[in-house]
Amino acid sequence: QSDRRIYVIANWKMNKSLTETAEFFQEFKSSNDVSVVVCPPTQLLYPTQLFIKQSGKPVDLGGQNVHWADKGAYTGETSISMLKDVGCEYVIIGHSERRQYAHEDDVLVNKKVKQAIKAGLIPIICIGETLEEKNSMRTEQVLSTQLFGALKEIDSGDFIIAYEPVWAIGTGQSATADLAQQTHSYIRSVLKQIVGEKAENISILYGGSANESNAAEYSSMTDIDGVLVGGASLKAQSFDGIIKVF
Ligand code: PEP
């Protein structure tokens, strides 16, 4: 195996108040040397950065979304420099919930990825097939299209891929570690076609109902370089439980 970084990343989605965020960092131990990133909702980014500092834990901050333009008349949006300004080093791009509810497509994802890389933030690019696509044996085709789309005109290797099968997100139906490994290995082969040998150093995370009980199996797989965690990242104790395993 190469010297890929191992990540455990929390995606809090549209959850948590200011008080709950403060409580999380009072309890949070983060006792492992993997890279830990917390992605709170936008209005909690700045206080979260302060809570992280107070806690003294080595945790990095990430946004859950970003706009593709530098600035201007885009009501309700957040630019990449705004994310940077409050201490973000990462940003989730193309999460399946945004693809579904905000109709984001690969062209838009590509614009956002370019914006992040240009600004020196690391995009966490989410890809994954739906249940229907899986059942009709189209997983590889879907993933390849999403990867080529998201990474169009990009030759840097400074990004993270999160493989999140849509059928596994928030459903409790996590992918088996064997299936995830097999898919990650396919993803790495597509990345090789796109960015060449740099693909060996790109962290590919699994996401979809990852928790304290199944994390150990994922961590033992060669091409699984960490997890992106939704539900199980909301409680400090269960998030810590996952971090401990990696
Ligand atoms: C996610 O949406 O990024 C995710 C992995 O969610 P969950 O862990 O809740 O399935």
Residues whose N, C-alpha, C, O or C-beta is under 5 A from the ligand:
A	BS01	PEP	N11 A168 I169 G170 T171 G207 G208 S209 A210 L228 V229 G230 G231 A232
